[in-house]
Amino acid sequence: MTPERDEVSGELTTGHEWNGIKELNTPIPKVFRIWLWGSIAICMVYWLLYPAWPFVSDYTKGVLGYSSRLDVQEKVADGRALRAEAFAPFETLDVTALSEDPDLQARYEPAAQVLYRDNCSVCHGRDLQGQESFPNLTDGHWLWSGTPEEIEYTLQVGINTTHEDTRYAEMPAFGRDDMLAAAEISDVTDYVLMISGQDHDATAASRGGDLFAENCSGCHNDGGVGGLESGAPSLTDEAWIYGKDPDAILETLKGGRAGVMPSWSTRLSPAEIKLLTLYVLWAGEGDARQ
């Protein structure tokens, strides 16, 4: 069907007809045509001023020479320079000297808190008070001493990790590996209950004392007071990582323990590790250097 002029509207038809219905070839309203050509004109201006058309290995730079990538790189460089200026003390002073500066906490604690929450809070809690299987960092009880340099070293190398200098500590599985009989493990459990000030069977604890001296004192020292040089915790205080009730102690003796503390030296900078060390010291109760 050829186009014809519609008698009612005066517009030409497209030549299409469906069941007697003819399609009008109505032109686009002028205002939309203006918007279309206006947007094309604006695009052409932007094509001239800013980067627009890609090539195989490059792109048109634009008259203004603007680059969002360069803009971001400049801002990142500015941020690094500002950060380097702010963290200058952590680049030049050792962690012990930093810990003796009374003015650092007010200035750096907010940044240290963010660093801690991003990397450590999932295990030790947002309040640093730990949870089952992860130690409290605020109570002054330490596995390898709470001096600034020792805390820093633990953060650097980790515990039971693949770092070549990692701190290593493992509680043997006396039951699983058949190192002690079930009755002997029960006696040692009563001995640990005794030295930790809990209800116990005195006769069993007496037998357990000799077993403890033979099998456990090498790490936990005589009387179970712990050994900072080996990372073995004290069994006579209130700080227990895996629980102090009889069932928890029995489970530890049977199955052993080997907690892992990540090595942060490959993820955090030396300055950030120093800042985390200070944050742990600031959060500690009492003198955390004992």
C-alpha positions in Angstrom: 0.0 0.0 0.0 1.3 3.4 -0.9 1.3 6.3 1.5 -1.7 8.6 1.3 -2.9 11.7 3.2 -5.2 11.1 6.1 -8.5 13.0 5.7 -8.9 13.7 9.4 -5.4 14.8 10.5 -4.0 15.8 7.2 -0.8 13.7 7.9 0.6 11.2 5.5 0.3 7.6 6.3 3.2 5.1 6.4 1.6 2.9 3.9 1.0 0.2 6.5 -2.5 -1.1 7.3 -3.8 -3.7 9.7 -7.4 -4.8 9.6 -8.4 -1.5 8.1 -6.3 0.6 10.6 -3.8 2.8 8.8 -0.6 4.0 10.5 0.1 7.8 10.5 3.6 9.0 9.8 3.4 11.7 12.5 6.6 13.7 12.9 8.4 13.8 16.2 7.4 16.9 18.2 9.8 19.9 17.7 10.8 20.1 21.3 12.1 16.6 21.2 14.0 17.3 18.0 15.6 20.3 19.8 16.6 18.2 22.8 18.1 15.5 20.5 20.2 18.0 18.5 21.1 19.9 21.6 22.4 16.7 23.3 24.4 15.9 20.2 26.0 19.3 20.3 26.8 19.0 24.0 28.3 15.6 23.4 30.5 17.0 20.6 31.8 19.7 23.0 32.6 17.0 25.6 34.3 14.9 22.9 36.6 17.8 22.2 37.3 18.8 25.8 37.7 15.5 27.6 39.0 12.0 26.8 36.5 10.2 24.6 37.4 7.8 21.9 39.5 4.7 22.5 42.2 3.4 20.1 44.0 0.1 20.2 46.5 1.2 22.8 45.5 4.8 23.6 42.6 7.3 23.5 41.9 10.8 22.5 43.1 13.1 25.3 40.8 16.1 24.8 41.7 19.7 24.6 41.7 20.1 28.4 44.1 17.2 28.9 42.0 15.9 31.8 42.5 12.4 33.1 40.4 11.0 36.0 43.1 8.4 36.5 45.8 11.0 37.0 43.4 12.9 39.2 43.0 9.8 41.4 46.7 9.1 41.4 47.4 12.7 42.5 44.9 12.4 45.4 46.4 9.0 46.4 49.9 10.5 46.4 48.7 13.5 48.5 47.1 11.0 50.9 50.3 9.0 51.2 52.3 12.2 51.8 49.9 13.3 54.5 50.0 9.8 56.0 53.8 9.7 55.9 53.9 13.1 57.7 51.4 11.9 60.3 53.2 8.6 60.9 56.7 10.1 61.0 57.3 9.2 64.6 56.5 5.5 63.8 59.1 5.5 61.1 61.9 6.9 63.2 61.3 5.7 66.8 61.2 2.1 68.1 58.1 0.9 69.8 59.5 1.1 73.3 60.3 4.8 72.8 56.8 5.4 71.3 55.1 3.7 74.3 56.8 6.2 76.6 55.3 9.2 74.8 52.2 10.3 76.8 50.9 12.5 74.0 50.6 9.8 71.3 47.4 8.2 72.6 45.2 11.2 72.2 46.5 11.8 68.7 46.6 8.3 67.2 44.1 6.2 69.1 41.2 6.8 66.6 43.4 5.6 63.7 44.7 2.7 65.8 41.1 1.7 66.7 40.2 1.5 63.0 43.3 -0.6 62.3 42.5 -2.9 65.1 38.9 -3.4 64.1 39.8 -4.1 60.5 42.3 -6.8 61.4 42.0 -8.1 64.9 38.5 -7.6 66.3 37.0 -10.7 64.6 39.1 -12.9 67.0 39.8 -10.7 70.0 36.5 -8.7 69.9 35.9 -5.1 69.4 36.6 -4.4 73.0 39.9 -6.5 73.0 38.5 -8.7 75.7 38.7 -11.9 73.7 36.3 -14.8 73.4 36.6 -18.6 73.7 39.8 -19.8 72.0 41.1 -16.2 71.7 42.9 -14.4 74.6 41.8 -11.2 76.4 44.3 -8.4 75.5 43.3 -6.1 78.3 43.9 -8.2 81.5 47.7 -8.0 81.8 48.1 -11.8 81.4 50.6 -12.5 78.6 51.9 -15.6 76.9 55.2 -14.1 75.7 55.4 -11.0 78.0 53.6 -7.8 77.6 56.5 -5.5 76.9 56.2 -3.3 73.8 58.9 -5.1 71.9 57.5 -8.6 72.6 54.0 -7.6 71.6 55.4 -6.0 68.4 57.3 -9.2 67.7 54.3 -11.4 68.1 52.4 -9.2 65.7 55.2 -9.5 63.2 55.8 -13.2 63.2 52.6 -14.6 64.6 52.1 -17.8 66.5 52.2 -21.3 64.8 52.2 -19.7 61.3 54.3 -20.3 58.3 56.6 -17.3 59.1 60.2 -18.5 59.4 60.5 -16.9 62.8 57.1 -17.6 64.1 56.5 -18.1 67.8 55.7 -21.8 68.3 53.5 -23.2 71.1 51.5 -26.4 71.1 49.7 -28.2 73.9 50.3 -31.9 73.3 47.3 -34.3 72.9 48.1 -36.5 75.9 45.0 -38.6 75.4 44.7 -38.8 71.6 48.3 -39.7 71.2 48.3 -42.2 74.1 50.9 -40.3 76.1 48.8 -40.7 79.3 46.1 -43.1 80.3 42.6 -41.9 80.9 43.0 -42.3 84.7 46.2 -40.3 84.6 44.6 -37.5 82.6 41.8 -37.4 85.2 44.4 -37.1 88.0 46.2 -34.2 86.2 42.8 -32.5 85.7 42.2 -32.6 89.4 45.7 -31.2 90.0 45.0 -28.3 87.6 41.7 -27.7 89.4 43.6 -27.6 92.7 46.3 -25.1 91.6 43.6 -22.9 90.0 41.6 -22.7 93.2 38.7 -24.9 92.2 36.8 -27.8 93.7 38.9 -31.0 93.2 39.5 -34.5 94.5 42.5 -34.1 96.8 43.7 -37.7 96.5 43.6 -37.5 92.7 45.3 -34.1 92.7 48.1 -35.6 94.8 48.7 -38.3 92.1 48.3 -35.7 89.4 51.0 -33.5 90.9 53.7 -36.0 90.1 52.3 -36.5 86.6 52.2 -32.8 86.0 55.9 -32.4 87.1 56.9 -35.2 84.7 54.8 -34.1 81.7 53.7 -30.5 82.0 56.1 -28.4 84.1 58.7 -28.2 81.2 56.4 -25.6 79.6 54.0 -24.5 82.4 56.8 -24.5 85.0 56.6 -25.8 88.6 53.2 -25.3 90.1 51.7 -24.3 86.7 52.7 -20.7 87.0 53.4 -20.5 83.2 56.4 -19.7 81.2 56.8 -16.5 79.1 59.8 -18.0 77.2 57.6 -20.9 75.9 54.3 -19.1 75.5 52.7 -21.5 78.0 49.9 -19.9 80.0 49.7 -19.8 83.8 47.2 -22.3 85.2 46.9 -20.5 88.5 45.2 -17.2 87.5 41.8 -16.2 86.1 42.9 -15.9 82.5 41.8 -19.0 80.6 41.6 -19.2 76.8 39.8 -22.5 76.4 37.9 -22.6 79.7 38.7 -23.6 83.2 35.9 -26.0 84.1 36.7 -29.7 84.5 35.3 -30.7 81.1 37.3 -28.0 79.3 40.5 -28.9 81.1 39.9 -32.6 80.4 39.3 -31.9 76.7 42.5 -29.8 76.4 44.5 -32.6 78.0 43.0 -35.2 75.7 43.0 -33.4 72.4 45.7 -30.8 72.8 45.6 -27.2 71.6 47.5 -25.2 68.9 46.0 -21.8 68.4 47.2 -19.7 65.5 48.0 -16.0 65.6 48.5 -14.6 62.1 51.8 -13.0 61.0 51.0 -9.4 60.1 54.4 -8.5 58.7 53.3 -9.4 55.1 50.0 -7.4 55.4 50.7 -4.4 57.6 53.6 -2.0 57.5 56.1 -1.7 60.3 54.5 1.6 61.3 51.0 0.0 61.5 52.3 -2.9 63.6 53.8 -0.4 66.0 50.5 1.5 66.1 48.7 -1.8 66.9 51.2 -2.6 69.6 50.5 0.8 71.2 46.7 0.3 70.9 47.0 -3.0 72.8 49.1 -1.3 75.5 46.7 1.6 75.8 43.8 -0.8 76.2 45.5 -2.9 78.9 44.6 -2.8 82.6 47.4 -2.0 85.0 51.0 -2.3 83.9 50.9 -4.3 80.6 54.7 -4.5 80.6 55.0 -7.1 83.3 
